[in-house]
Amino acid sequence: MRVDKWLWAARFFKTRSIAQQAIAASQVKLNGARVKPAHELKLGDSLAIRIRELEWKVSVVAFSDKRGPAAVARELYRESEDGRAERQRRMDLKRWGAEPAATLKGRPTKRDRRLLESLPVLDAHSPEDGEA
């Protein structure tokens, strides 16, 4: 079975053309090496599939020529425990460790600058409450 068709049937990608693009972009590796979309898969082959910042490390257990429900698609592969743990760790980091400045882009706008200027300035060297 073709790699792109298996990735589509296993529900890693929504369409075969998206699977082909991912393979062409080296986001899918077969047994640690680059692969072409038409390469034939065999039972027991290992795939490393990167989608955005997550990576699945799976081995091929079965084939399907059509795309079925997600429960059936999960039966086509077996995910390695270390791959699952690493993916879960990355998802937890993303969920709990959101970057505070991720939404900021470029220079502050005029409105942002005015808001910054309206904030009170605390001077570490000036005495507070009339202390001398």
C-alpha positions in Angstrom: 0.0 0.0 0.0 1.2 3.5 -0.8 2.5 5.6 2.1 0.2 8.6 1.3 -2.9 6.4 1.1 -2.1 4.7 4.4 -1.6 8.1 6.1 -4.9 9.2 4.8 -6.7 6.0 5.8 -5.1 6.1 9.3 -6.5 9.6 9.7 -3.1 11.4 10.1 -4.1 13.8 7.2 -7.5 14.8 6.0 -6.7 14.3 2.3 -4.2 12.4 0.3 -2.9 15.5 -1.3 -2.1 17.0 2.1 -0.4 13.7 3.0 1.7 14.0 -0.2 2.7 17.6 0.6 3.8 16.5 4.1 5.8 13.7 2.7 7.4 16.0 0.2 8.3 18.5 3.0 10.1 15.6 4.9 7.6 15.6 7.7 7.1 11.8 7.3 10.1 9.4 7.6 9.9 5.7 6.9 12.4 3.7 9.1 14.3 6.9 9.7 14.7 7.9 6.1 13.0 10.2 3.7 10.3 8.6 1.6 8.2 9.4 -1.5 4.4 9.3 -1.5 4.2 6.2 -3.8 6.6 4.1 -1.7 5.1 0.8 -0.7 4.6 0.2 3.0 5.0 -3.3 4.6 3.7 -4.6 7.9 6.1 -3.7 10.7 7.5 -0.5 9.0 8.0 2.3 11.4 6.9 5.9 10.6 7.8 9.2 12.2 5.1 11.7 11.4 5.5 15.3 12.3 2.3 17.5 12.3 3.1 21.1 13.4 5.0 20.7 16.7 3.8 17.2 17.5 5.4 14.0 16.3 4.0 10.5 16.2 6.2 7.4 16.2 4.2 4.5 14.9 4.6 1.1 13.4 2.3 -0.3 10.7 0.1 -3.1 12.0 -2.6 -3.3 9.3 -3.7 -1.8 5.9 -7.0 -0.3 4.8 -7.9 0.8 1.3 -10.6 3.2 2.6 -10.9 5.8 5.3 -13.1 4.7 8.1 -14.0 5.9 11.6 -11.3 7.0 14.0 -11.6 3.8 16.1 -10.9 1.7 13.0 -8.1 4.0 11.9 -6.3 3.5 15.3 -6.2 -0.2 14.6 -3.9 0.4 11.6 -0.9 1.4 13.7 0.7 0.9 17.1 2.3 4.0 18.7 5.5 3.6 20.6 5.4 4.4 24.4 8.3 6.9 24.3 6.7 8.7 21.3 3.3 8.9 23.1 5.0 10.2 26.3 7.0 12.8 24.4 3.9 14.0 22.5 1.9 14.2 25.8 4.7 16.2 27.4 4.7 18.7 24.5 1.0 19.0 24.7 1.2 19.7 28.4 3.9 22.3 27.9 1.8 24.0 25.3 -1.3 23.9 27.5 0.3 25.1 30.7 3.2 27.2 29.5 1.7 29.7 27.1 4.1 32.4 26.1 2.8 35.7 27.4 4.2 37.7 24.5 3.0 35.3 21.8 0.1 37.6 20.9 2.4 40.7 20.5 3.5 41.4 17.0 5.9 44.2 16.0 5.9 47.7 17.5 3.2 48.9 19.9 0.3 50.8 18.3 -0.6 54.3 19.2 -3.2 53.1 21.5 -0.8 50.7 23.2 1.8 53.5 23.6 -0.8 55.7 25.3 -1.9 53.0 27.6 1.8 52.4 28.6 2.3 56.1 29.2 -0.8 56.3 31.4 0.6 53.7 33.8 2.0 55.1 37.1 5.8 55.2 37.2 7.4 53.7 40.3 10.8 55.1 41.0 12.9 52.8 43.2 15.0 55.7 44.5 12.2 58.1 45.5 10.9 57.8 49.1 7.3 56.8 49.5 4.8 58.0 52.2 7.0 61.0 53.1 9.9 58.9 54.4 13.3 60.6 54.1 
